[in-house]
Each structure stands twice: as C-alpha cells, then as structure tokens.
Amino acid sequence: MAKNFVIALGREFCSGGKEIGKMISERLGVHYYDGDLLREKSKELGIDEGIFEMFDEQPTRSFLYSIMMDPYAIDNAVNSGKVIEAQRRVIESAAAEGSCVIVGRRADKILEDKEDINLVSVFIGADIEDRIVHYMENNESKEAKDAKSVRRLIERKDRERASYYNYLGDGKWGRAGNYTMCFSTSKISKEKICDTICNYIKTLD
C-alpha cells in the first residue's frame, strides 16, 4: 500500500503559492491547509488560539519587529517550548489524517523525519515586480495604491517568513537545496507548476 503524501509548500509573499496549493489539492482530491484552516485544527486539538497566533509564520516577531504582541509573552512561550510543540501537534495531526497540501508553517521541517509519509517540499517564488502588481490588483488598501509602499510590505513579509522558517537553524528559507523542487510563477504558469507537481506525485511509491 502506497504511503500518504504531504506537499509542504513554502512561498514568497504574493507569488501565487496559495493558489497553486489549492489547485493541487483540487486536482488530487486531498485536503488543503493554510493558516486559517490550521488555526481551526488547533482549536480542535484544544490549543489556545493565542499560542497558535504566535507561530503564524512570525514566531520571532517580538525579537525583530516588536509589533502587535507583547514580546515578554512570546519570549516566555517560545522559551518554554509551547509554541514549537503546538506547531508540531497541529501539522502532524493534519498529516495523519491523510494525503494533503500544507502551505507554510515549516511543515517540511516538521515532517521531514516521518517515515510513514512521502514528503514533497516545494518552494514558490516570483519576481518582485510581478508580486507588486499581483498585490495591487488584489488589494484595495491605501498601501496597494503606492508601488513603493507595496514593495516595502512584500519585503517585510518575506523577512518575517524567512525569520520564522530559519528560527530553529535546521533549514534555510528559499534555498533550492532545501526543497524537492522550486518554481517561479514569473517563469512558469501556475497551471504548469501544478501539472509538474501532480505528475511527480504519481511517481511516488
């Protein structure tokens, strides 16, 4: 019997990674998890929502950005292992329910030693100019009307994701050697990327 598979999909901000993840899940008929759906799963597991929010792809935010949350509360949670443990429980629970696509949240690093699943780690990027256009076309905020502000927003989001992913020192966000495959939506269409990943899944034992 073939193992279940998990496609762990990392992505640059506004690169189209979520859209690709949804396309893959629909094509293969498997569960799709992003931040919102993983948050719901954390509630099912009885994990305090505040703890989940702390590892919402920015667990070191208090150290690097000092915004939105009490840095002492985050420091204490991280140091006590609560955030890391909560993150692991949510991701492993999602993977245990069957083949799925998980967007972000270091799913690839959490699941990399699981011998009972086929892990496929994917990274999606795009040229910054294309990401600026994507954001401005899909958002109506004041920031979306100013290309320079949007660029700063995208660069900040990427820094946060990199800091989150690199926090434990067991991987390097966006480095090709860290993933099964990497794509740029500026070079290849989302549909072709989806085709490539789905075809690869068919080759797994």
C-alpha positions, 0 to 999 in steps of 0.5 A: 500500500502506497504511503500518504503524501504531504506537499509542504509548500513554502512561498514568497509573499504574493507569488501565487503559492496559495493558489497553486496549493489549492489547485493541487489539492483540487486536482488530487482530491486531498485536503488543503491547509493554510493558516486559517484552516490550521488555526481551526485544527488547533482549536480542535486539538484544544490549543489556545488560539493565542499560542497558535497566533504566535507561530503564524509564520512570525514566531520571532516577531517580538525579537525583530519587529516588536509589533502587535504582541507583547514580546515578554509573552512570546519570549516566555512561550517560545522559551518554554517550548509551547509554541514549537510543540503546538506547531508540531501537534497541529501539522502532524495531526493534519498529516495523519489524517491523510494525503494533503497540501500544507502551505507554510508553517515549516511543515517540511521541517516538521515532517521531514523525519516521518517515515510513514509519509512521502514528503514533497517540499516545494518552494514558490517564488516570483519576481518582485515586480510581478508580486507588486502588481499581483498585490495591487490588483488584489488589494484595495488598501491605501498601501496597494495604491503606492508601488513603493509602499507595496514593495516595502510590505512584500519585503517585510513579509518575506523577512518575517517568513524567512525569520520564522522558517530559519528560527530553529537553524535546521533549514534555510528559507528559499534555498533550492537545496532545501526543497524537492523542487522550486518554481517561479510563477514569473517563469512558469504558469501556475497551471504548469507548476501544478501539472509538474507537481501532480505528475511527480506525485504519481511517481511516488511509491 
